[in-house]
């Protein structure tokens, strides 16, 4: 009687394992222009995670593009993908802050000087 009970538990575990492995993975697919209102710029990005667990992030800027690619089914590549994306996001935000601080303020001063010089 105990052997049948153990077999039954094993069958449930085996059935659960097979079901989990065969579950369809969620996909992600997002495309966007970086300057959607611009008539001059075709810059865009395309981010996707396919059913097979391959992650791709492609950034296009007119004639050039870069692509990050990782297999999210492999633990080391999953961690690498997260690290890459976090470092890229941090670098982008740091660059935006630098440009706003060093150039946007300067542009506003030049604009104010122009307005004063030309009587606006």
TAGI-V713201 format. One record per residue. N is the residue number from 0. SS is DSSP state (2 for helix, 1 for strand, 0 for the rest). Layout:
N_SS / N_SS
This chain:
0_0 / 1_2 / 2_2 / 3_2 / 4_2 / 5_2 / 6_2 / 7_2 / 8_2 / 9_2 / 10_2 / 11_2 / 12_2 / 13_2 / 14_2 / 15_2 / 16_2 / 17_2 / 18_2 / 19_2 / 20_2 / 21_2 / 22_0 / 23_0 / 24_0 / 25_0 / 26_0 / 27_1 / 28_1 / 29_1 / 30_1 / 31_1 / 32_1 / 33_0 / 34_0 / 35_0 / 36_0 / 37_0 / 38_0 / 39_0 / 40_0 / 41_0 / 42_0 / 43_1 / 44_1 / 45_1 / 46_1 / 47_1 / 48_1 / 49_0 / 50_0 / 51_0 / 52_0 / 53_1 / 54_1 / 55_1 / 56_1 / 57_1 / 58_1 / 59_1 / 60_1 / 61_0 / 62_0 / 63_1 / 64_1 / 65_1 / 66_1 / 67_1 / 68_1 / 69_1 / 70_1 / 71_0 / 72_0 / 73_0 / 74_2 / 75_2 / 76_2 / 77_2 / 78_2 / 79_2 / 80_2 / 81_2 / 82_2 / 83_2 / 84_2 / 85_2 / 86_2 / 87_2 / 88_2 / 89_2 / 90_2 / 91_2 / 92_2 / 93_2 / 94_2 / 95_2 / 96_2 / 97_2 / 98_2 / 99_2 / 100_2 / 101_2 / 102_2 / 103_2 / 104_2 / 105_2 / 106_2 / 107_2 / 108_2 / 109_2 / 110_2 / 111_2 / 112_2 / 113_2 / 114_2 / 115_2 / 116_2 / 117_0 / 118_0 / 119_0
